[in-house]
Amino acid sequence: MNRNHPNRKNRLRREYMPPYVVLEESKEVLFFMESGMGYLAIGAFMKKFPEGYKGLRCRNRETFIKYGGKL
């Protein structure tokens, strides 16, 4: 994409958050990511949660649902 393309800003500013479950008792946020390198963005996702919470990646659909996740 051209550096000066009019849609460049909008494309880069899109916010995507994968499905997640907040585990209050253990202060963890469980993100569902089956594959890919999305786990590298967990640090950016965690900025939307209170300080002290830890971000974890879950690759298994059944495990995510067991913790209360909805897909």
C-alpha positions as CSV (number, residue, x, y, z in Angstrom):
1,M,0.0,0.0,0.0
2,N,1.3,3.4,-0.9
3,R,2.6,5.5,2.0
4,N,0.2,8.3,1.1
5,H,-2.9,6.2,0.5
6,P,-6.0,7.8,2.2
7,N,-7.0,4.5,3.9
8,R,-3.6,3.9,5.4
9,K,-4.4,5.6,8.7
10,N,-7.8,3.9,9.1
11,R,-6.2,0.5,8.4
12,L,-3.5,1.0,11.0
13,R,-5.9,2.3,13.7
14,R,-8.3,-0.6,13.6
15,E,-8.5,-2.1,17.0
16,Y,-8.9,-5.9,17.2
17,M,-9.2,-7.8,20.5
18,P,-9.4,-11.6,20.3
19,P,-12.0,-13.4,22.5
20,Y,-11.0,-13.3,26.1
21,V,-12.1,-14.3,29.6
22,V,-11.1,-12.3,32.8
23,L,-10.3,-14.6,35.7
24,E,-10.8,-12.3,38.7
25,E,-9.6,-14.6,41.5
26,S,-6.2,-15.2,39.9
27,K,-6.0,-11.8,38.2
28,E,-5.4,-13.3,34.7
29,V,-6.9,-12.6,31.3
30,L,-7.1,-15.6,29.0
31,F,-7.0,-14.8,25.3
32,F,-8.1,-17.4,22.7
33,M,-5.6,-17.6,19.8
34,E,-5.5,-20.8,18.0
35,S,-2.5,-20.0,15.7
36,G,-0.4,-17.3,14.4
37,M,1.7,-14.7,16.1
38,G,-1.1,-12.8,17.7
39,Y,0.4,-13.6,21.1
40,L,3.0,-11.0,20.5
41,A,0.3,-8.3,20.9
42,I,-0.8,-9.5,24.3
43,G,1.2,-6.7,25.9
44,A,-0.8,-4.1,23.9
45,F,-4.1,-5.9,24.7
46,M,-3.2,-5.8,28.4
47,K,-3.2,-2.0,28.4
48,K,-7.0,-2.1,28.5
49,F,-7.0,-4.1,31.8
50,P,-6.2,-3.0,35.3
51,E,-2.6,-3.0,36.5
52,G,-1.5,-6.3,38.0
53,Y,-3.4,-8.6,35.6
54,K,-1.4,-11.2,33.6
55,G,-2.2,-12.1,30.0
56,L,-2.2,-15.7,28.9
57,R,-2.8,-17.3,25.6
58,C,-5.1,-20.3,25.2
59,R,-4.9,-22.4,22.0
60,N,-7.4,-25.1,22.8
61,R,-11.1,-24.3,22.1
62,E,-12.4,-26.6,24.8
63,T,-10.1,-25.2,27.5
64,F,-11.2,-21.7,26.6
65,I,-14.9,-22.6,26.9
66,K,-14.2,-24.5,30.2
67,Y,-13.0,-21.2,31.7
68,G,-16.2,-19.4,30.6
69,G,-15.2,-18.1,27.2
70,K,-17.8,-17.7,24.4
71,L,-16.9,-18.0,20.8
